[in-house]
């Protein structure tokens, strides 16, 4: 029975720890999510009591249809309560809270609870007591807050290269060139190790400018900026190595989804059908919705945990699968969720069989790959791939050919061409010579006197005109001449 669940001795109901949370008002996703789920479970408990009373009232009144509706609502509520308690386990595991060990036994008891029980007080009371043990901002201990804050400060978690070597050994590379993508490449070492010894082109995306600069020296191409604002062509890659950042804090106003889930949803679009996804996350982040996404879009799924020394740091597991057309598989999702939450039963990554996953041998062209932050190397690459600059610099075909005018030039046309400088310089002909044309401005002044009827001088008009005179200076082997 629910009231007989044994709580670990370290789980104490309502233990206040004033001052444990004093990190400048910082909010943590896991604690916010626990509070949200606990509130929903309490609401479902209240509705369960309501529908049980309604069921009894309808039965007493002989209203079978209304009684059946109330019973269905009770059954649906029991499922919701069980799912709510089940969703608490990965959150408690992240906090390394001992209440995580209770969740599965509690779910079993909830699922087997007899809905026709008259008194729901033990049912709701047992679950409520469990919810009271959940950590909150007021009850969580200082060491847990410190660990969460350390995760915030560390931020970047480079994938252990020894474990990447185990992954590389488990991949059968084709003879053709393959495209590999790391959406959170850091300095590029992980995806470079995955490609070691194989004909491949490594692509990476990195938010931190300094790390992106280091990766650019190693990888084929690196996009600067946020992955979610970058542009990556769909179905352009044979394999993706995805070790996303592990979001700890709640950003903005209210709750937001985990970044590792969003990374998975958006990253696998770049994977060709039959391509390999390598998804590395802490085991407690493989929530039911993440497992559902993975099993809906990938087949031949296997799960391995990191070796003990490395596993102790971030509790990481590697989930591998080949992309398939989307198809819902509830049984596979439940199986993956169960396996991920029991890392002690998983094989370590060094046990991944050699050549376990075969990459597609299709030739793929990455036509779209651009980061959210523009940089010089990206500009150079785009200019090389674009024909616009070549067309801009290319001379018109008529300009490249030396043609003759269709009709002989008049004297005036020859003068204009010479004065403009187009025929200045060495003239190659039977009598080679150098010609220089120029225009000289000449001023001419003319006076007109105005007289009265009696012949007296009244005024004098001075009229000044300016004319252009063409002058050609010609230097020949026999001397200098000037043509005016």
Protein Blocks (a to p, Z undefined) as FASTA:
>chain_A
ZZlcccdfklcghiacehkacgghiacfklmmmmmmmmmmmmmmmmmmmmmmmmmmmmmn
opaklmmmmmmmmmmmmmmmmmmmmmmmmmmmmnopaklmmmmmmmmmmmmpcfklmblm
lmmmmmmmmmmmpccfklpcfklmmmmmmmmmnopacddfklmmmmmmmpccdfbdcddd
dfblonommmmmmmgoiacddddddfblklmmmmmmmmmbdcedjfklpccdehkbfbdc
ddddddfbdghedjdddfklmmmmmmmmmpcehiacdddddfklmcfklmmmmmmmpghi
acddddfklmmmnopacdddddddddddfklmmmmmmmmmmmmlpccfklpcghkbccdf
bdcddfbccdfbdcfklmmmmmmmpcklmmmmpccfklmpccddfbdcdfklmmmmmmno
pmgcjdddfbdcdddddddddddddddddddfkopafbdcdddddddddddddddfkbcc
ddZZ
